[in-house]
């Protein structure tokens, strides 16, 4: 069991060890959905919700598999839970906001294969977190994921109005911005000590 405080777990997951900018997990939606601020915010909320539900389920699945002495089934069980959760979120968004569903496009079903979600389940299991710690870790990871998406989207929207040389427009500029953001988040590494 981990003796970390809940505040420390949240800050560690959201800033110090940000899934996107420190671990480089979830790069596909980070680069694909971060073109517009509104879309990035909603995608971040969807990922945060999936992380919370997946974290809760992963905690229960881990306890069950340890009890029946079958921990080797963890990975496949986590994948099934994540895929099911994403399908529920996708159906909910399609029903409640068809415009958002169209705006997110292929990136909404890609939450299923988002390595940040699977990484969350595996990391919390390996760290031996309690149920409350797991949920706080999921909230922190979701907040960090959303923060990274929103920061990138805000910068990209501002750059649409700037005069950018032709040599660095498009993907090149996006990757340079992502690298600079990642370096900035590395400054939080001292907080984890």
C-alpha positions in Angstrom: 0.0 0.0 0.0 1.2 3.5 -0.8 1.4 6.0 2.0 1.3 9.1 -0.3 -1.2 11.9 0.5 -4.1 12.4 -1.9 -2.9 15.9 -2.8 0.6 14.5 -3.7 -1.0 11.8 -5.8 -3.1 14.3 -7.7 -0.2 16.8 -8.3 2.1 13.9 -9.3 -0.4 12.6 -11.9 -1.4 16.0 -13.3 1.8 17.9 -13.4 4.9 16.1 -12.4 4.3 12.9 -14.3 1.8 14.2 -16.9 0.7 11.3 -19.0 1.0 13.3 -22.3 3.9 15.6 -21.7 6.1 13.4 -19.4 5.2 9.8 -20.2 4.2 10.6 -23.9 1.1 8.5 -23.6 -2.0 9.5 -25.5 -0.2 11.4 -28.2 -2.7 10.6 -31.0 -5.6 12.5 -29.5 -3.2 15.1 -28.2 -2.0 16.0 -31.7 -5.3 15.3 -33.5 -7.9 17.0 -31.3 -5.9 19.9 -30.1 -6.7 22.1 -33.1 -9.7 23.9 -31.4 -10.1 24.8 -27.8 -13.7 23.8 -27.5 -13.1 20.3 -29.0 -10.0 19.8 -26.8 -11.9 20.7 -23.7 -14.7 18.2 -24.4 -12.2 15.5 -25.4 -10.4 16.1 -22.2 -13.6 15.7 -20.2 -14.5 12.5 -22.1 -11.0 11.0 -21.4 -11.2 12.1 -17.7 -14.6 10.3 -17.3 -13.2 7.2 -19.0 -10.2 7.3 -16.8 -12.3 7.5 -13.6 -14.6 4.6 -14.6 -11.6 2.5 -15.8 -9.7 3.3 -12.6 -12.6 2.2 -10.5 -13.1 -1.0 -12.5 -9.4 -1.8 -12.6 -9.2 -1.6 -8.8 -12.1 -4.1 -8.5 -10.7 -6.3 -11.2 -7.3 -6.4 -9.7 -8.6 -7.4 -6.3 -10.8 -10.1 -7.8 -8.0 -11.5 -9.9 -5.6 -11.5 -7.0 -8.3 -13.3 -4.9 -8.8 -16.0 -7.4 -5.0 -16.2 -8.1 -5.3 -15.2 -11.8 -3.4 -11.9 -12.0 -2.2 -12.9 -15.5 -5.6 -11.9 -16.8 -5.3 -8.3 -15.8 -4.3 -6.9 -19.1 -7.1 -8.4 -21.1 -9.7 -7.6 -18.4 -8.5 -3.9 -18.4 -8.8 -3.7 -22.2 -12.4 -5.1 -22.1 -13.4 -2.6 -19.4 -11.9 0.3 -21.2 -13.5 -0.6 -24.5 -16.9 -1.0 -22.9 -16.6 2.3 -21.1 -15.6 4.1 -24.3 -18.6 2.6 -26.1 -20.9 4.0 -23.4 -19.3 7.4 -23.6 -19.6 7.3 -27.4 -23.3 6.5 -27.3 -23.9 9.2 -24.7 -22.1 11.9 -26.7 -23.8 10.8 -30.0 -27.2 11.1 -28.3 -26.6 14.3 -26.3 -24.4 16.3 -28.7 -24.2 15.2 -32.3 -22.1 18.2 -33.2 -19.5 17.2 -30.7 -19.6 13.6 -31.9 -18.9 14.8 -35.4 -16.2 17.2 -34.2 -14.3 14.5 -32.3 -14.6 12.2 -35.3 -12.3 9.2 -35.2 -10.6 10.3 -32.0 -13.5 9.4 -29.8 -13.4 5.6 -30.6 -9.6 5.9 -30.4 -9.9 6.5 -26.6 -10.3 2.7 -26.5 -6.8 2.3 -27.8 -5.5 5.3 -25.9 -2.4 4.0 -24.1 -2.9 6.7 -21.4 -6.1 4.9 -20.2 -4.4 1.5 -20.1 -1.3 3.0 -18.5 -3.5 4.5 -15.8 -4.9 1.1 -14.9 -1.5 -0.6 -14.9 0.3 2.2 -13.0 -2.3 2.4 -10.2 -2.1 -1.4 -9.9 1.7 -1.4 -9.7 1.7 1.4 -7.2 -0.7 -0.5 -4.9 -3.1 2.4 -4.5 -6.2 2.0 -2.4 -9.6 2.7 -3.9 -9.6 6.4 -2.9 -6.0 6.9 -4.0 -6.8 5.2 -7.4 -9.7 7.6 -8.0 -7.6 10.6 -7.1 -4.8 9.3 -9.4 -7.4 9.0 -12.2 -8.7 12.5 -11.6 -5.2 13.9 -11.6 -4.3 12.0 -14.8 -7.5 13.2 -16.4 -6.9 16.8 -15.3 -3.3 16.6 -16.6 -4.5 15.1 -19.9 -7.1 17.9 -20.3 -4.5 20.5 -19.3 -2.1 19.3 -22.0 -4.9 19.3 -24.6 -6.2 22.8 -23.7 -2.7 24.3 -23.6 -1.9 22.9 -27.0 -5.2 23.9 -28.5 -4.8 27.5 -27.1 -1.4 27.8 -28.6 -2.4 26.4 -31.9 -5.4 28.7 -32.1 -3.2 31.7 -31.4 -0.7 30.6 -34.0 -3.4 30.6 -36.7 -3.3 34.4 -36.5 0.5 34.6 -36.5 2.8 34.9 -39.5 4.6 31.6 -39.4 7.4 30.7 -42.0 6.3 28.1 -44.5 9.1 25.7 -43.5 7.6 25.1 -40.1 3.8 25.3 -40.7 1.6 22.3 -40.0 2.9 19.2 -38.3 6.4 20.5 -37.9 5.2 23.5 -35.8 2.8 21.3 -33.8 5.6 18.9 -32.9 7.9 21.8 -31.9 5.2 23.2 -29.6 4.6 19.8 -28.1 8.4 19.5 -27.4 8.5 22.9 -25.8 5.5 22.1 -23.6 7.1 18.8 -22.6 10.3 20.6 -21.6 8.2 23.1 -19.6 6.5 20.3 -17.7 9.8 18.7 -16.9 10.3 21.7 -14.7 7.7 20.2 -12.3 10.0 17.2 -11.8 11.4 18.7 -8.6 7.9 18.8 -7.0 7.8 15.0 -7.0 10.7 14.7 -4.5 
